[in-house]
Amino acid sequence: MMAYLSMMAPRLVELRRVMKETGSIYLHCDPTASHYLKLLMDAVFGPENFRNEIAWQRSTAKGHAYTRFPSAQDTLLFYTKSDSYRWNAQYLPHREEYIKSHYGNIEPGTGRRYTLGDCLNPNHDRPNLTYEWRGHTRVWRWTKEKMQKMEDDGRLVYTRTGLPRYKRYLDEMKGTPVTSVWTDIPPINSQAQERLGYPTQKPEALLERIIQGSSSSGDLVLDPFCGCGTTIAAAEKLGRRWIGIDITHLAITLIKSRLLDQFGEEHMPDVIGEPVSIPDAQWLADHDPYQFQWWALGLVGARPQEQKKGADKGIDGRLYFHDEAKGKTKQVIISVKAGKPKVPHMRDLRGVVDREGAEIGVLITMQEPTRDMRKEAASADFYESPGWHSKHPRLQILTVEELLEGKGIDYPSTQGNVTFKRAQRVERRQGDQLALE
C-alpha cells in the first residue's frame, strides 16, 4: 500500500498542475485504498475542493457471506481544482411505478402523460403576483401575462371550485437526479457486447456519466491510466477532445483497434511514444523485451499469448481468421525475437505450428534472418485457403523493418480476421471538435 501511495502522490500533484481552474478529477479505487487515497487527495487538492465520494455498485453480492457483508462497490473520489468547476447535473428516467402513480393522466390526441400542479404561490407576501383570475383573487405562481399564456396554450385545468391547476408533462421533466450511489450501471460481464477481454475494462456508461457531468462539448478529457481506452472512447463519442496515456504497448494496440472499429479511420489518434524507426525499435528491444514483443505483435494486429511474464510454450501471439463458410476458426502462431535469429528458431516454430494444429507460423525478428532460415521457412510449403482459393506460405519471416514499411503477414485476412473482439460501431455526437494545441 505504501508503494502504491508513493507512486500515486507525485502523479496527483502533476495532474492538479495541468488542470484548468474549471477542471474536475475522478479517482477510481476499491474500498481497501479509498480512505488512504482520500487523505492524498485532500493534501493535493484541498479538502474544500472535495465534492463527492461516489459508491458504484460494480457487482452483485458474492462470497464472504458467512464471515462479513459481501463487498459489491467501488469508490469514485470526485474533486475539483477550484469553486469555478464545470458542472452539468445528471438525471435518471423516472421509475415505472412513479410514472403510473404521479403521471396517471393521459392527454387525448397527443398521448402525453401529465400531472396537475398547483398554480398558487406558497409565499403569500407577493403583491406583484396578487391579482384576480376568473373571479378568484389569490397570490399566483406566475404573472398575469404568463397565466394568460398558460391558458392560451391549453395548460390550465379548472377544478369544481373554479381554481386553475396546470399541466406538468412527463416528457418535460428531467427525471430523478443522480445521487452519489450508482446502482444503475452494471459492470462488464462475460456476455456484454462492449466486452473486449481487457481485465480492468469499465463500462462506457460509467465514463459517459462522469464526462457529461464535468465537461462540455469541445472540452479536453485526460485519462493518465487509460487501459483499454474506455474513457477516450466515451470522450470521442461525446464530442470531447482527449488525451489517453498508458505505459504498455498491449493497451495502445487494443485502443487503436477499438477506436478504428467504433469510429472509423478518420478518428484515429496520433500516438506519441511508439517506435517509428529501426533505432526506436532497437532501443525498446534492448530496454524492455516484453514491451517490444507486445509492440511488434501490435504491428500485425495479433493478440498476445500471455499478459504476464512466464513460459509461453513457444507462442508470443496469435491471429485468428475464418476463410470458409461455417468453417472452424483458424490461427496464425507468432513468435517474436528481439535478438539475433537462428535456424533453430524456425524449427521450433514449425514444431509449435504442428503441435497447435495452426495453419501458419510467423517469426518476427529485429535483425535480418539468415539465408538458411529462409530455406527452412520455404521448405514448409503452403497453406491453401479453401474459401479464398489462395496459397500462403506456411512458415513466414518478417523483419521489423519490413513491418515499419507496411508489409504484413500473408494470410486470408481480407474479411476473415477475428483476432480481437470488435467494438460496436457508434455515431459520434456532433459538436465543436477542436484540435489539440
N, C-alpha and C positions, 0 to 999 in steps of 0.2 A: 504493500500500500504506500509506503514512504517513497519507494522508487517511482511509482505511478504519479504521486502528487508532485514529486520533484520534476518529473517530466512535464506535467500539465502547467505548473506555475509560470514558467517563463513564456509558454505559449499563450496563456491567458493575458499576460502583460502585453505581448505583441499584438494580440487580437484587439485589445482595447485601444492600443495606439493607432491602429489603422481604421478604426470605426469612425464614421461620421457622428456628429452630435445627435442626429436623428436615428442612429442605429440601435439595434437590439441584438442580443445574443441568447441562444438557447443551447444549454449543455445537457446532453442526454446521458444518463447513467443509471445504474441499478441501486437498490437501497443499501448495499454494502458500502458504497462510496459516497452517496449523496450528501451525507452530513459533513464529511471531510471537504468535499468539493464546494459546499456552500460557504464554509469558512474561507476558502481560497477566493471564491467569487466576491464575497464581502470585502476581502482585503484589496482586491484588484479594482472592482467596480464601485465599491462603497455600498454599505447596507441600505442607504437611501435610494439606491437605484435597483433594488430587488423588487420585482413585480409579482412573480408567482412561483410557487412550487407545484408543478403540474403532475398529477398522477395519471399515467397512461396504462390502462388495463391491457397488457400485451398477450395474456393467455388466460385460459380457464384454470381453475384450481386443480392442481395435481401434485401428488406426493406429499409427504411430511404431515398428513392429516392427523396421524396418531401422536405426533410429537410437538406440533405447533400449527399456527394458522398458515396454510399454504400461501406462498408468495405468488402474486399474479400481476404485479405492476412494475413499471419502470418509472423513473423520475426525469422530468424536464425542468431545469432551473432557468428561469427567464429573468434576465437583467437587461438594463438599458445603459447607454452611455451618459444620458442626461435626462432632464424632465421634458425635453422637447422631442421625444421619440415619436416615430410614426406608429399610428395605431388604427386598425380597422376592425371594429367589433365583428365577431363571427357568430352565426346563428345556426341552430339545428331546426329541421322541419318539426312542426307540432306533431305530437303523438296522435295516432288514430282515435284513441279514446277521448283525448282532449278535443279534437275536432268535432266528434259526434256530440259531446256534451256542451261545448261552448259555441259551436257554429252549426247548429241544427237547422237553421233557416236556409232554404234554397230559393233563389230568385227565379221566378218563372221567366222563360225565354232565354236567359243567359246561363242558367245553371250554376251561378256563382253562390258559394256559401257565405253567409254573413251572420253576425250577431248584432244586437241593438245596444248602443251605448247611450249614456246619459248626456243630455245637452245642457244640464245645469252646471254652473261653476261651483266647485267646493269652497272657494273663497267668496264670502258674502259681501266683503267690503271692496267692490269693484264698480264704482259709479259709471265708468265708461262702458261697462258691459251690462248695465241695468237698463232695460227698455221693455216695451210691451210688444209681445208677439202673439198674434191670434187670440187676443183677449187675456193673455197671461203676462203679468209683469214679474219678471224674475231676473236674477243675475245669471246671464247665459255664458256658455263656454266661449262663444265667438262674438265678433262684432255683428251688428245687424246686417251689414253688407255680406259678410261671409255666410250668415244664416240664410239670407236670401239665395245665395249661390247654391247652398246645400239643398234648398227647396227646389230650385230650378233644375238641379241635376238629379232629382228623384232620390236623394239620400235621406230624406226625413220620413219617418213613420209616426203617426199620431195615435196616442192611447185613447181609451174611452173618455178620459178627462180632458182631452184636447191638448195635452202636453206632448211636445215632439221628442222623438228619440232618433238617433242617426244610425245608418247602416255602416258597420265596420266590416269590410270584406276580408275574408281569409287570405285571398291572393295578394292583398296589400300589406299583410303583416310580415315582418322579417323572420319570425319564428322564435324559438326559445334560445336565449343567449347561451353560448358555450361557456361552461364553468371551468374550474381548474381540475376537474375529474373527467377524464376522457375514456368513456366505455364504449363508444360507438365506432371505433376504428379497429378492426380485427388485425392481428398480426399476419405476416406472410406464412401461409401453411403450405403443405406439400401439394395441394391441388390448386393453389391460387394462380390465376392466369398471368400475373405480373412476376411470378417467381422465376428468378434467373439462376438459382443454385448457389448464390453467394451467402456464406454463413451468417453474416450480420445484416442482411438486407432488411430495410424498413419499408413499410407500406407507403406508397406515394401519397395517399390521403393524409397521412400524418405530416409530411413535409409541406403539402399544399396548404394545410391549415396554418402552419407556422408562417409560411411565406406570405399568404394572403393577409394574415393578421398584422404583420410587422413590416410590410413593404407595399409599394405601389408599382404600376407598370413602368418599366424603364429603370427601376432601382437596381442596385448591384447586390447580389447574394454571394456570400463566400462560405464554402464548406472546406475546412482545413483537414478533415479526415473523411474524404468523400467515398471511400469503399467502392461499391458497385455503381455509384452515381445517382442514387435516388433523389438527392437534393437538387442536383443540377438538371436532372430530367424534369422534375417538378417546376424548377425555375424557368426552364426553356418553355415548358408548356404554358406557364402563366405570363409569359412576355417580360420576364426579368432578364437583366444581364447577369452573368455569373462567372465565378472562378471556382474551380474544384482542385483540391490538392490531395495527392496520395503518394506514398513512398514506394509502392510496389507496381511493377510493370504488369502484373496479373490484373490488378484493378484497372489500370489505364486501358488495357486491351478490352476488358469487359465493358467499360464505359463507352469507348468508341463504337463498339458493336451495338450497344444499347441505343445510343443516340442515332446511329445510322438507321436502325430498324424503326425507331419511333418517329423520327423527324425527317429523315432523308439526307442526301448528300449535301444539300445547301446549308444545313445547320451543323455540319461537322466542325469541331472546335480546333483551334490552334493548340498544339501540345508543346510545352516548353520543358526540356529536361530529358527527352528521349534521344537516344543516339541517332544521328542523321548522317554519319560518315564512318569510315573504317576506323580512324583514330578514336572516335567516340565509343564505338562498339568494343574496340580493344581495351579501352580504359575500364569499361563496365565488366568485361570478361575477367580482367586482372583483379579488380577490386571486389566484385560480388558475382561469382559464377551462377548462383541461383537466380539473381535478378537478370543476368544475361540470358539464362535459359528461358525465363518467362518472357522476356522481351523478344527473343528470337521466335518463340512459338507464336507470339502476337503478330509477327510479320506475315505468318501464313494462316492466321485465324484459327490456330489449334487450341485445344483445351489441355491445360497441364494435367499430368497424371496424378501428381500429389501437390498439395499446397504446403506440406511440411517437409522438412529435410529428412531424408531417410532412404531406405532401399527402394529403388524404382523398378527393379527386375528388368532393366534394360529399356524401359519406356519412359520418355520425358513428356510426351504429349500425344494426343490422338486427334484425328479428324474423322468425322462420321459422314456418310453420304448414302443416298438412295439412287440407284441407276436402273431400276426396273419396276414396272407396275406391281404393287403388292408384294414386292420382294423384301428380303431382310435388310436391316441396317448394316452397312459395310464400313470398314475402317481403314484408315491410314495410320501406321505406327511411326512416331517421330522420335529420333534421338538427336540430342544437341551436344556438340563437343566444342568447348572453348579453347582447348589446347591443340597440339599437333595431331591430325587424324592419321590413322594407320589402317592397314588391311584388316587386322583382326576386328576393328570396329564394324566393318562391313559384314564380316562373317557372323559376328554376334547379332547384328541387326537382322540378318537373314534368318538366324535361328529363332529370334523373337517373333518375326512375322509368321514363321511356320507354327510356332508354339501357340500363338494367339489366333491363328486362322485368319489373319488380316490379308487384305488384298494387295496393299502397297506398303513399303517401308521407305522412310526418307531419313537421311543423315544430313543435318545442318552443321556446317563447320565454319569456324572463324578463319581458318587457314586453308590454302589451296590443297585439295586432295592429290594423292599420288596417281601416277598412271595405272599402277596395279590395282588401286582402289576402284578406278573407273572400269577396269576389266572385270573385277569381281562383281560390280553392280550390273554390268552388261550381261553377265553370264546367267542372271536370274530370269531372263526372258521378260514376257509382258503379261499384264492383266488385261483381258479383253472384256469390255463392258457389254453386257447383253442388251441393255436398254439404249445405249448411245452408239453401239456398233463401232466403238473406237478402241484403240490399243494404247496402253500406258505402261511405261517401264515399271516392273515390279519392285526394283530397288533403284532409288534415286539419290543423288548427292547435290546439295545446294550450298553454295558459299554465302556468307553474309553479304559480300559484295554484290553477288547476283540478286539477292533479295532486295537490297537497297536500290538496285537499278530497276526493280519492278518485276523480276522473274518470280514465278511461283511454282507450286507443286503441280505436276502433271497428273490430274485425276479427274473423274467425271463430276465436276463441281458446279457446272453452269446453273443447274436448278436443284441439285440434289444435296447440297451442303446442309447438314442438320447438326453441326457440331455444338453450337450454343443454342439454348432455348431462346427463341426470338421474342424480343419485347414487342408489345402490341403497338401498332401504328396509331398515333394520336395526331389531332389537329392542334397546332399551336394557337393560342388565343391571340387576337390582334392587339397590337399596342405599339408604342414607340420603342423599337429595338435599337438602342444606341451602341455604337462601337466602344470597346474598352480603350481608354486613353492612358 
